[in-house]
């Protein structure tokens, strides 16, 4: 299957890219021994927050999720944006490798990688921060590395969309909300890196968490018709990490 043309420019995903509808159809027939572990979180984390999140994941969350003799196969779902998405992919894949737990990674791509970088930089400016060319290049390299680690890229863009649509901020916001719905509804376990009293912004982490807890809040245009995550065992579990807290603070949410 050929990759969509809009993924060729900017940063090219090396993995196979498939439309969302095709990927959703594969979920119904997946092996019961595999479960989907999704991650969501803020675009901007301080160095201290990143350290706290890594400690919570490695010393608290992951040992509880994967006791000895646990799952036979794990599928990591990540959104590929700078910040928490790339941190989630890096830490979880590293920990699973260390513990000889088989896994694969699927990237959910709401907009082309170059657009992810540009929106991340805009978010920094809104927060009153500037990014150096070196920092931008580092984020670009981390996206490329994560893309290279993905077995599959799920292309969330509507067929036929291109540059004109991507220049529209409202269109990009809708794409991020579609990603939010995928993570909220398709993850058997969802790990959310969420600050306390975070505002409910469209497509943001707080909205993903709200949609996870209250699926009826998801607008009809983002509904996904296939069955939700499997019940039982750890199905539909939500784990919330406060990036300001220590490693033992992560809690089921």
Buried (B, 14 or more C-beta within 10 A) or exposed (E): EEBBEBBEEBBBBEBEBBBBEEBBEEBEEEEEEBBBBBBBBBBBBEEEBBEBBBBBBBBBBBEEBBEEEEBEBBBBBBBBBBBBBBBBBBBBBEBBEEEEBEBBBBBBBBBBBBBBBBBBBEBBEEEEEEBEEEEBEEBBEBBBEBBEBBEBBBBBBEEEBEEEBBEEEEBBBBBBBBBBBBBBBBBBBBBBBBBEEBEEEEBBBBBBBBBBEEBEEBEEEBEBEEEBBBEEEBBBBBBBBBBEBEBEBBEEB
